[in-house]
Amino acid sequence: MRYQFQSEHGNVSFKPKIFTEAIKVLIWINIGLFILKELSASQVDLALLFGLSPNTVWPMIWQPVTYLFIHGGIFHILINMFVLWMFGSEIESIWGRAEFLRYYFLTGIGSGLVWLLFNFSQPTSVLIGASGAIYGILLAYGMMFPNRTVYLYFLIPIKVKWFVIVLGVIAFISSFNSYSNISHLTHLSGMVIGFVYLRYYRRWKDMKFTIHKQFEEFRISRKTRKNQQKMKMQQKVDQLLDKINEVGYENLTEEEKDLLYKASQDFSRGKEKD
């Protein structure tokens, strides 16, 4: 059985925020399943059950989700959870829990499906690990804070944008190596899916919000103008009614009579609509 692990992030260091809600839940689930996997190794291989494999994804349709929570070794899970905590905490605090989880699973599940598409010819391969989603988070952080500085191996300062670009180039070049047990294709897919989502889908959502806002502003402005016109008409009618009380209807000019008739028609139509 050929396993492909997802790691190779490099060491980065800066002051992250405390655990946010979704990050805390994701980390505990990963740790819990890792401990369960190690304890039950002699009875059952959870990687075969929950990992993503072309040979078993049907009927085990949960695998495109559950493979994100299974890791191959202590170094594998520690690196993934460390990067998730370090970069994901600030993103979640800005986006909110729901949007963060949507992005996390979109990049994670999406990158797994891309890997599956390219590995149907290797039915015994199994993909495990959260790095597709982790690389998506790194891409998002790079787009949000391109000029922040991180420290490779806690020593070498580098701006986030260059750090993410280097990771992307490494993932792209390495994805052509079919003999590695690290799925660089999944890393690259997570970054590409994240980029498309952030650059186009979220922009489309913002555009729809802007269009809706402008439409509502136009509707409110139009309604305000109508109400102002109605108030002006009411004032003119009141003035004409006062005049009728003083001199009688017959002494109104034809223009004033037409105005009264028009106002009565408009007011009657408004009552029918109500």
Residue frames as qw, qx, qy, qz and C-alpha x, y, z in Angstrom:
[[0.000, 0.889, 0.458, 0.000, 0.00, 0.00, 0.00],
 [0.450, 0.243, 0.017, 0.859, 1.47, 3.37, -1.05],
 [0.205, -0.824, -0.434, 0.301, 0.75, 6.31, 1.24],
 [0.355, 0.515, 0.072, 0.777, 1.20, 9.95, 0.34],
 [0.370, -0.641, -0.428, 0.518, 1.73, 12.32, 3.23],
 [0.214, 0.823, 0.191, 0.491, 1.38, 16.07, 3.04],
 [0.542, -0.717, -0.124, 0.420, 3.97, 18.12, 4.89],
 [0.589, 0.122, 0.188, 0.776, 7.16, 20.04, 4.01],
 [0.003, -0.943, -0.318, -0.099, 6.00, 23.50, 5.12],
 [0.419, 0.430, -0.275, 0.751, 9.27, 24.77, 6.53],
 [0.392, -0.521, -0.558, 0.514, 9.45, 26.50, 9.90],
 [0.049, 0.640, 0.182, 0.745, 7.88, 29.89, 10.33],
 [0.423, -0.421, -0.575, 0.560, 7.69, 32.11, 13.36],
 [0.055, -0.414, 0.001, -0.909, 5.75, 35.18, 14.43],
 [0.146, 0.055, 0.704, -0.693, 3.34, 35.97, 17.25],
 [0.266, -0.336, -0.750, -0.504, 0.01, 34.33, 16.45],
 [0.488, -0.391, 0.127, -0.770, -3.21, 35.06, 18.26],
 [0.425, -0.150, 0.808, -0.380, -4.73, 32.67, 20.80],
 [0.130, 0.175, 0.947, 0.236, -6.77, 29.69, 19.66],
 [0.456, 0.057, -0.110, -0.881, -9.92, 30.70, 17.83],
 [0.740, -0.004, 0.444, -0.506, -13.05, 28.57, 17.98],
 [0.889, 0.397, -0.101, -0.204, -12.83, 26.67, 14.67],
 [0.392, 0.614, -0.657, 0.194, -9.04, 26.21, 14.95],
 [0.365, -0.373, 0.722, -0.454, -9.46, 24.71, 18.41],
 [0.854, 0.127, 0.330, -0.381, -12.08, 22.21, 17.20],
 [0.772, 0.554, -0.303, -0.074, -10.08, 21.21, 14.10],
 [0.185, 0.596, -0.728, 0.283, -6.91, 20.65, 16.11],
 [0.530, -0.244, 0.676, -0.449, -8.65, 18.55, 18.76],
 [0.902, 0.281, 0.127, -0.302, -10.33, 16.38, 16.13],
 [0.626, 0.613, -0.478, 0.064, -7.00, 15.82, 14.38],
 [0.047, -0.511, 0.764, -0.391, -5.21, 14.99, 17.62],
 [0.716, -0.093, 0.500, -0.478, -8.01, 12.71, 18.81],
 [0.908, 0.371, -0.025, -0.192, -8.07, 10.72, 15.58],
 [0.431, 0.637, -0.615, 0.175, -4.27, 10.52, 15.53],
 [0.307, -0.391, 0.754, -0.429, -4.23, 9.03, 19.04],
 [0.836, 0.120, 0.359, -0.397, -7.05, 6.63, 18.13],
 [0.762, 0.558, -0.312, -0.103, -5.18, 5.61, 14.97],
 [0.208, 0.574, -0.743, 0.275, -2.02, 4.84, 16.94],
 [0.480, -0.244, 0.689, -0.484, -3.86, 2.92, 19.68],
 [0.832, 0.244, 0.365, -0.339, -5.89, 0.83, 17.25],
 [0.307, 0.654, -0.593, -0.356, -3.06, 0.17, 14.77],
 [0.127, -0.227, 0.966, 0.007, -2.88, -3.54, 15.65],
 [0.432, 0.369, 0.770, -0.291, -6.62, -4.05, 15.10],
 [0.471, 0.749, 0.457, 0.086, -7.56, -1.69, 12.25],
 [0.416, -0.041, 0.207, 0.885, -5.82, 0.75, 9.92],
 [0.157, 0.761, 0.422, -0.468, -7.83, 3.96, 10.13],
 [0.003, -0.512, 0.421, 0.749, -5.89, 5.33, 7.14],
 [0.035, 0.101, 0.891, 0.442, -7.55, 2.68, 4.97],
 [0.015, 0.622, 0.771, -0.138, -10.96, 3.53, 6.37],
 [0.001, -0.888, -0.273, 0.371, -10.78, 7.32, 6.47],
 [0.260, -0.455, 0.443, 0.728, -7.95, 8.09, 4.02],
 [0.595, 0.619, 0.001, -0.512, -8.76, 8.98, 0.41],
 [0.370, -0.249, 0.828, 0.339, -8.18, 6.16, -2.07],
 [0.464, 0.259, -0.456, -0.714, -9.38, 5.59, -5.67],
 [0.320, 0.017, -0.942, -0.098, -9.93, 1.95, -4.74],
 [0.220, -0.397, -0.833, 0.317, -12.33, 2.54, -1.84],
 [0.101, 0.078, 0.109, -0.986, -13.78, 6.05, -2.27],
 [0.706, -0.039, -0.188, -0.682, -16.87, 4.24, -3.48],
 [0.275, -0.730, -0.523, -0.343, -18.77, 3.21, -1.43],
 [0.510, -0.506, -0.355, 0.598, -16.79, 5.04, 1.33],
 [0.252, 0.754, 0.296, 0.530, -18.01, 8.43, 0.16],
 [0.419, -0.900, -0.083, 0.085, -16.90, 10.13, 3.40],
 [0.803, -0.129, 0.092, 0.575, -13.22, 9.82, 2.45],
 [0.371, 0.597, 0.122, 0.701, -12.88, 13.22, 0.64],
 [0.332, -0.829, 0.037, -0.448, -13.68, 14.84, 4.02],
 [0.830, -0.552, 0.079, 0.006, -12.21, 12.42, 6.55],
 [0.832, 0.236, -0.086, 0.494, -8.80, 12.14, 4.88],
 [0.105, 0.784, -0.144, 0.594, -8.13, 15.69, 6.14],
 [0.568, -0.683, 0.249, -0.386, -8.14, 14.41, 9.74],
 [0.971, -0.159, 0.112, 0.140, -5.81, 11.41, 9.38],
 [0.145, 0.876, -0.460, 0.005, -2.03, 11.84, 9.62],
 [0.866, 0.253, -0.426, 0.074, 0.82, 9.44, 9.13],
 [0.697, -0.058, -0.448, 0.557, 3.18, 10.32, 11.96],
 [0.372, -0.726, -0.344, 0.464, 3.85, 12.68, 14.84],
 [0.279, -0.295, 0.233, 0.883, 5.94, 15.08, 12.72],
 [0.033, 0.365, 0.685, 0.629, 3.23, 15.09, 10.03],
 [0.261, -0.763, -0.580, -0.109, 0.44, 16.14, 12.39],
 [0.424, -0.628, -0.192, 0.623, 2.56, 18.56, 14.45],
 [0.246, -0.096, 0.343, 0.902, 3.66, 20.55, 11.41],
 [0.088, -0.486, -0.649, -0.579, 0.14, 20.73, 9.96],
 [0.372, -0.765, -0.520, 0.076, -1.47, 21.73, 13.26],
 [0.436, -0.468, -0.061, 0.766, 1.28, 24.25, 14.01],
 [0.127, 0.061, 0.417, 0.898, 0.82, 26.02, 10.66],
 [0.222, -0.610, -0.673, -0.354, -2.98, 25.80, 10.98],
 [0.419, -0.732, -0.405, 0.354, -2.81, 27.50, 14.38],
 [0.404, -0.358, 0.082, 0.838, -0.18, 30.07, 13.43],
 [0.014, 0.005, 0.435, 0.900, -1.75, 31.33, 10.21],
 [0.226, -0.462, -0.771, -0.375, -5.36, 30.21, 10.56],
 [0.263, -0.555, -0.599, 0.514, -6.10, 31.92, 13.87],
 [0.032, -0.406, 0.004, 0.913, -5.81, 35.43, 12.50],
 [0.178, -0.081, -0.666, -0.720, -7.72, 34.56, 9.33],
 [0.285, -0.499, -0.817, -0.048, -10.60, 33.12, 11.35],
 [0.200, -0.547, -0.422, 0.695, -10.66, 36.15, 13.64],
 [0.079, 0.292, -0.248, -0.920, -11.11, 38.35, 10.54],
 [0.319, -0.066, -0.723, -0.609, -13.46, 36.17, 8.47],
 [0.693, -0.192, 0.268, -0.641, -15.45, 34.57, 11.24],
 [0.518, -0.193, 0.828, -0.090, -15.92, 30.88, 11.99],
 [0.743, 0.451, 0.451, -0.203, -18.40, 30.02, 9.21],
 [0.525, 0.815, -0.206, -0.131, -16.43, 31.64, 6.39],
 [0.111, -0.658, 0.745, 0.008, -13.15, 30.18, 7.65],
 [0.605, -0.041, 0.788, -0.106, -14.55, 26.64, 7.80],
 [0.719, 0.626, 0.222, -0.204, -16.10, 27.05, 4.34],
 [0.353, 0.818, -0.448, -0.078, -12.72, 28.02, 2.92],
 [0.340, -0.492, 0.797, -0.081, -10.86, 25.31, 4.87],
 [0.678, 0.139, 0.715, -0.100, -13.07, 22.48, 3.61],
 [0.632, 0.744, 0.034, -0.216, -13.32, 23.93, 0.10],
 [0.243, 0.762, -0.598, -0.052, -9.55, 23.89, -0.34],
 [0.392, -0.351, 0.837, -0.149, -9.13, 20.61, 1.55],
 [0.720, 0.301, 0.599, -0.177, -11.88, 18.64, -0.19],
 [0.575, 0.784, -0.067, -0.225, -11.18, 20.29, -3.54],
 [0.104, 0.707, -0.695, -0.083, -7.47, 19.46, -3.48],
 [0.517, -0.144, 0.833, -0.132, -8.31, 15.87, -2.49],
 [0.730, 0.515, 0.395, -0.214, -10.65, 15.49, -5.45],
 [0.416, 0.811, -0.374, -0.172, -7.96, 16.86, -7.79],
 [0.193, -0.500, 0.844, -0.021, -5.52, 14.28, -6.40],
 [0.667, 0.155, 0.695, -0.218, -8.16, 11.57, -6.87],
 [0.660, 0.697, 0.047, -0.276, -8.66, 12.57, -10.50],
 [0.358, 0.748, -0.557, -0.052, -4.94, 12.18, -11.23],
 [0.149, -0.422, 0.873, -0.191, -4.52, 8.93, -9.29],
 [0.866, 0.102, 0.164, -0.461, -7.25, 6.62, -10.59],
 [0.755, 0.442, -0.483, -0.017, -4.49, 4.67, -12.35],
 [0.292, 0.292, -0.778, 0.474, -3.00, 3.91, -8.90],
 [0.625, -0.492, -0.384, -0.469, -5.99, 2.41, -7.05],
 [0.760, -0.344, -0.462, 0.301, -3.94, 1.29, -4.02],
 [0.282, 0.297, -0.236, 0.881, -2.65, 4.80, -3.25],
 [0.365, -0.739, -0.555, 0.115, -4.02, 6.46, -0.12],
 [0.186, 0.546, -0.086, 0.812, -3.95, 10.20, 0.59],
 [0.519, -0.671, -0.488, 0.205, -3.98, 11.40, 4.19],
 [0.432, -0.247, -0.158, 0.853, -3.36, 14.73, 5.90],
 [0.087, 0.856, 0.426, -0.279, -4.72, 18.28, 6.03],
 [0.400, -0.371, 0.246, 0.801, -2.05, 19.95, 3.93],
 [0.201, 0.488, 0.595, 0.607, -4.31, 20.73, 0.98],
 [0.234, -0.886, -0.380, -0.125, -6.34, 22.96, 3.30],
 [0.560, -0.632, 0.003, 0.536, -3.17, 24.16, 5.08],
 [0.417, 0.005, 0.398, 0.817, -1.64, 25.34, 1.80],
 [0.002, 0.710, 0.531, 0.463, -4.94, 27.06, 1.00],
 [0.417, -0.858, -0.239, 0.182, -4.67, 28.92, 4.31],
 [0.549, -0.372, 0.205, 0.720, -1.06, 29.89, 3.58],
 [0.274, 0.372, 0.504, 0.730, -2.19, 31.27, 0.21],
 [0.193, -0.844, -0.444, -0.232, -4.99, 33.25, 1.86],
 [0.522, -0.732, -0.077, 0.431, -2.60, 34.66, 4.45],
 [0.505, -0.104, 0.344, 0.785, -0.17, 35.65, 1.73],
 [0.113, 0.571, 0.511, 0.633, -2.90, 37.49, -0.17],
 [0.347, -0.861, -0.362, -0.082, -4.18, 39.22, 2.96],
 [0.422, -0.865, 0.186, 0.199, -0.81, 40.18, 4.48],
 [0.837, 0.485, -0.057, 0.245, 1.72, 40.07, 1.62],
 [0.320, 0.729, -0.344, 0.498, 4.29, 42.35, 3.25],
 [0.698, -0.648, 0.231, -0.198, 4.42, 40.78, 6.70],
 [0.302, 0.598, -0.735, 0.107, 7.65, 39.09, 7.69],
 [0.947, -0.288, 0.040, -0.137, 8.00, 35.48, 8.80],
 [0.130, -0.724, 0.677, 0.013, 11.17, 33.67, 9.80],
 [0.884, 0.218, -0.395, -0.119, 12.23, 30.48, 8.05],
 [0.780, -0.036, -0.503, 0.370, 13.73, 28.09, 10.58],
 [0.458, -0.825, -0.260, 0.204, 13.26, 30.92, 13.10],
 [0.550, -0.421, 0.184, 0.697, 16.27, 32.70, 11.58],
 [0.275, 0.077, 0.503, 0.816, 15.79, 33.87, 7.98],
 [0.281, 0.543, 0.360, -0.704, 13.37, 36.81, 7.55],
 [0.107, 0.129, 0.732, 0.660, 11.20, 36.70, 4.45],
 [0.422, 0.101, 0.062, -0.899, 8.03, 38.50, 3.40],
 [0.621, 0.167, 0.689, -0.333, 4.90, 36.37, 3.38],
 [0.686, 0.617, -0.019, -0.386, 4.24, 36.92, -0.32],
 [0.361, 0.613, -0.695, -0.103, 7.66, 35.52, -1.28],
 [0.327, -0.219, 0.876, -0.280, 7.28, 32.69, 1.19],
 [0.705, 0.346, 0.483, -0.387, 3.96, 31.66, -0.39],
 [0.605, 0.682, -0.286, -0.295, 5.32, 32.04, -3.94],
 [0.087, 0.524, -0.847, 0.021, 8.32, 29.84, -3.11],
 [0.497, 0.008, 0.807, -0.320, 6.00, 27.19, -1.61],
 [0.716, 0.528, 0.210, -0.406, 3.85, 27.33, -4.73],
 [0.456, 0.679, -0.540, -0.199, 6.81, 26.94, -7.07],
 [0.139, -0.359, 0.911, -0.148, 8.16, 24.02, -5.02],
 [0.618, 0.210, 0.654, -0.383, 4.74, 22.35, -5.04],
 [0.674, 0.628, -0.065, -0.382, 4.38, 22.88, -8.80],
 [0.328, 0.611, -0.715, -0.093, 7.82, 21.45, -9.67],
 [0.218, -0.243, 0.908, -0.263, 7.49, 18.60, -7.18],
 [0.728, 0.239, 0.359, -0.534, 4.02, 17.65, -8.46],
 [0.697, 0.518, -0.411, -0.278, 5.71, 16.10, -11.50],
 [0.112, 0.406, -0.887, 0.191, 7.60, 13.66, -9.27],
 [0.804, -0.181, -0.303, -0.478, 5.39, 10.57, -9.09],
 [0.722, 0.047, -0.637, 0.264, 7.85, 8.71, -6.84],
 [0.000, 0.321, -0.496, 0.807, 7.58, 10.98, -3.81],
 [0.292, -0.431, -0.844, 0.128, 5.43, 9.90, -0.87],
 [0.009, -0.487, -0.326, 0.810, 4.45, 13.56, -0.37],
 [0.359, 0.644, 0.640, 0.217, 1.50, 14.73, -2.45],
 [0.197, -0.291, 0.084, 0.932, 2.80, 18.02, -3.86],
 [0.084, -0.350, -0.650, -0.669, -0.13, 17.97, -6.30],
 [0.343, -0.701, -0.624, 0.048, -2.47, 18.31, -3.34],
 [0.359, -0.517, -0.151, 0.762, -0.45, 21.24, -1.99],
 [0.103, -0.046, 0.409, 0.906, -0.56, 23.00, -5.35],
 [0.188, -0.496, -0.728, -0.435, -4.27, 22.27, -5.80],
 [0.338, -0.686, -0.533, 0.363, -5.09, 23.73, -2.38],
 [0.235, -0.438, 0.045, 0.867, -3.30, 26.97, -3.32],
 [0.008, -0.119, -0.596, -0.794, -4.90, 27.20, -6.77],
 [0.255, -0.602, -0.735, -0.181, -8.40, 26.53, -5.44],
 [0.331, -0.655, -0.376, 0.566, -7.84, 29.09, -2.67],
 [0.180, -0.245, 0.244, 0.921, -6.60, 31.69, -5.15],
 [0.109, -0.323, -0.682, -0.647, -9.57, 31.22, -7.48],
 [0.321, -0.666, -0.669, 0.077, -12.01, 31.41, -4.58],
 [0.323, -0.630, -0.228, 0.669, -10.48, 34.52, -3.04],
 [0.172, -0.212, 0.352, 0.895, -9.77, 36.33, -6.29],
 [0.211, -0.150, -0.617, -0.743, -13.02, 35.64, -8.13],
 [0.369, -0.508, -0.771, -0.112, -15.77, 34.12, -5.99],
 [0.321, -0.589, -0.443, 0.595, -15.39, 36.48, -3.04],
 [0.072, -0.197, 0.205, 0.956, -14.96, 39.38, -5.46],
 [0.239, -0.321, -0.695, -0.597, -18.21, 38.30, -7.19],
 [0.363, -0.608, -0.676, 0.206, -19.93, 38.24, -3.80],
 [0.232, -0.467, -0.161, 0.838, -18.66, 41.75, -3.11],
 [0.045, -0.015, -0.474, -0.879, -19.83, 42.84, -6.56],
 [0.296, -0.490, -0.763, -0.300, -23.30, 41.37, -5.96],
 [0.334, -0.609, -0.509, 0.508, -23.45, 43.16, -2.61],
 [0.141, -0.302, 0.106, 0.937, -22.47, 46.45, -4.28],
 [0.162, -0.217, -0.643, -0.717, -25.08, 46.01, -7.01],
 [0.356, -0.579, -0.733, -0.011, -27.75, 45.14, -4.45],
 [0.302, -0.523, -0.329, 0.726, -26.73, 48.12, -2.32],
 [0.023, -0.132, 0.293, 0.947, -26.93, 50.51, -5.28],
 [0.258, -0.376, -0.737, -0.499, -30.33, 49.08, -6.27],
 [0.368, -0.618, -0.641, 0.268, -31.64, 49.54, -2.74],
 [0.221, -0.413, -0.101, 0.878, -30.27, 53.08, -2.57],
 [0.096, -0.079, -0.507, -0.853, -31.98, 53.86, -5.90],
 [0.333, -0.499, -0.766, -0.230, -35.25, 52.33, -4.68],
 [0.347, -0.603, -0.490, 0.526, -35.13, 54.27, -1.41],
 [0.141, -0.261, 0.127, 0.947, -34.21, 57.49, -3.23],
 [0.178, -0.251, -0.644, -0.700, -37.08, 57.01, -5.66],
 [0.374, -0.590, -0.715, 0.029, -39.51, 56.32, -2.83],
 [0.307, -0.495, -0.288, 0.761, -38.26, 59.41, -0.99],
 [0.004, -0.057, 0.337, 0.940, -38.81, 61.58, -4.09],
 [0.287, -0.425, -0.730, -0.452, -42.32, 60.21, -4.48],
 [0.384, -0.618, -0.600, 0.332, -43.13, 60.95, -0.86],
 [0.213, -0.361, -0.048, 0.907, -41.75, 64.48, -1.23],
 [0.124, -0.135, -0.535, -0.825, -43.85, 65.02, -4.36],
 [0.358, -0.528, -0.755, -0.153, -46.88, 63.65, -2.55],
 [0.336, -0.558, -0.434, 0.623, -46.31, 66.03, 0.37],
 [0.068, -0.187, 0.194, 0.961, -45.99, 68.98, -2.00],
 [0.246, -0.310, -0.690, -0.606, -49.20, 67.93, -3.75],
 [0.375, -0.579, -0.702, 0.178, -50.95, 67.62, -0.40],
 [0.233, -0.430, -0.207, 0.847, -49.83, 71.13, 0.55],
 [0.092, 0.000, -0.420, -0.903, -51.21, 72.53, -2.74],
 [0.341, -0.437, -0.771, -0.314, -54.49, 70.68, -2.23],
 [0.341, -0.555, -0.571, 0.500, -54.79, 72.03, 1.30],
 [0.095, -0.288, 0.041, 0.952, -54.25, 75.53, -0.03],
 [0.233, -0.162, -0.604, -0.745, -56.94, 75.02, -2.70],
 [0.371, -0.511, -0.775, 0.006, -59.38, 73.61, -0.12],
 [0.233, -0.495, -0.362, 0.755, -58.83, 76.67, 2.02],
 [0.050, 0.130, -0.312, -0.940, -59.50, 78.82, -1.03],
 [0.288, -0.353, -0.773, -0.441, -62.72, 76.91, -1.78],
 [0.320, -0.567, -0.664, 0.367, -63.89, 77.58, 1.76],
 [0.144, -0.454, -0.112, 0.872, -63.28, 81.26, 1.22],
 [0.253, 0.380, -0.273, -0.846, -64.52, 81.91, -2.37],
 [0.812, 0.287, 0.323, -0.392, -66.21, 78.68, -3.48],
 [0.693, -0.019, 0.633, 0.344, -65.27, 76.02, -6.04],
 [0.531, 0.739, 0.385, 0.154, -66.62, 77.97, -9.02],
 [0.039, 0.986, -0.152, -0.061, -64.11, 80.76, -8.45],
 [0.662, -0.401, 0.516, 0.367, -61.12, 78.42, -8.93],
 [0.303, 0.625, -0.486, -0.531, -59.19, 78.69, -12.13],
 [0.919, 0.250, -0.198, -0.233, -59.28, 75.83, -14.65],
 [0.479, 0.486, -0.669, 0.293, -55.67, 75.02, -13.79],
 [0.260, -0.332, 0.675, -0.605, -56.53, 74.76, -10.09],
 [0.844, 0.043, 0.181, -0.503, -59.55, 72.55, -10.84],
 [0.816, 0.383, -0.431, -0.032, -57.37, 70.26, -12.98],
 [0.192, 0.468, -0.735, 0.451, -54.85, 70.07, -10.15],
 [0.560, -0.197, 0.524, -0.611, -57.57, 69.07, -7.68],
 [0.911, 0.210, -0.056, -0.351, -58.89, 66.42, -10.07],
 [0.642, 0.470, -0.584, 0.157, -55.44, 65.01, -10.68],
 [0.079, -0.421, 0.715, -0.552, -54.70, 64.94, -6.95],
 [0.752, -0.083, 0.345, -0.556, -57.95, 63.12, -6.20],
 [0.893, 0.321, -0.275, -0.157, -57.08, 60.49, -8.84],
 [0.422, 0.493, -0.677, 0.347, -53.60, 60.02, -7.44],
 [0.317, -0.332, 0.641, -0.615, -54.84, 59.71, -3.85],
 [0.867, 0.042, 0.140, -0.476, -57.55, 57.22, -4.82],
 [0.803, 0.382, -0.458, 0.021, -55.03, 55.01, -6.65],
 [0.162, 0.471, -0.713, 0.492, -52.76, 55.09, -3.60],
 [0.589, -0.208, 0.489, -0.609, -55.61, 53.95, -1.33],
 [0.922, 0.201, -0.115, -0.310, -56.48, 51.07, -3.68],
 [0.605, 0.449, -0.619, 0.222, -52.86, 49.82, -3.60],
 [0.156, -0.392, 0.687, -0.592, -52.79, 49.93, 0.21]]
